[in-house]
Amino acid sequence: MVAENPKNKRAKFFVSLFVNIAALLAIIGCTIMVVSIQSNIAEKKAELTQLNTQIEAYVAENEDLRRVLNSGDIDVYMEKLAREEYGYAYPDEYRFYDTSKN
């Protein structure tokens, strides 16, 4: 039986150590990537839910506008929009605002 050379034994140890460290770092890197991807998926799902909610609101608003357009009440709708959204009033109209609210 031939005895192993101490240099050869040391070289095998360092190669084994290097391989183990590389494998450990690869596992840690993969774990970090998986966690990061899962976080991105959760963010995108929340964003998708929010966008679906906005779509539903826009669809409902479109239906209301179509109903107003088809009913012929466009003048009433335009007056309501001018008063409520843009603050317009008739020239001889007086508006009173309650300023006592805190």
WOPERA-V81603 format. One record per residue. RES is the residue in one small letter. D_CENTER is the distance of its C-alpha to the mean C-alpha in Angstrom with 1 decimal. Layout:
RES,D_CENTER
RES,D_CENTER
This chain:
m,68.3
v,66.9
a,65.1
e,61.8
n,61.6
p,59.7
k,57.9
n,56.8
k,55.7
r,53.7
a,52.1
k,51.0
f,49.5
f,47.4
v,46.2
s,45.3
l,43.6
f,41.7
v,40.6
n,39.5
i,37.5
a,35.8
a,34.9
l,33.5
l,31.4
a,30.1
i,29.2
i,27.4
g,25.5
c,24.5
t,23.4
i,21.2
m,19.7
v,19.1
v,17.5
s,15.2
i,14.3
q,13.8
s,11.4
n,9.3
i,9.7
a,8.7
e,5.3
k,5.2
k,7.1
a,5.3
e,2.9
l,6.6
t,8.3
q,7.3
l,8.3
n,11.3
t,12.3
q,12.4
i,14.4
e,16.7
a,17.4
y,18.3
v,20.4
a,22.2
e,22.8
n,24.2
e,26.4
d,27.8
l,28.5
r,30.2
r,32.3
v,33.4
l,34.3
n,36.2
s,38.0
g,39.6
d,38.4
i,36.8
d,39.1
v,38.3
y,34.6
m,34.9
e,37.0
k,34.6
l,31.7
a,34.0
r,35.0
e,31.8
e,29.2
y,31.4
g,34.1
y,37.0
a,40.4
y,43.8
p,46.3
d,48.6
e,45.9
y,45.6
r,42.5
f,42.5
y,39.6
d,39.7
t,39.3
s,40.4
k,37.0
n,35.9
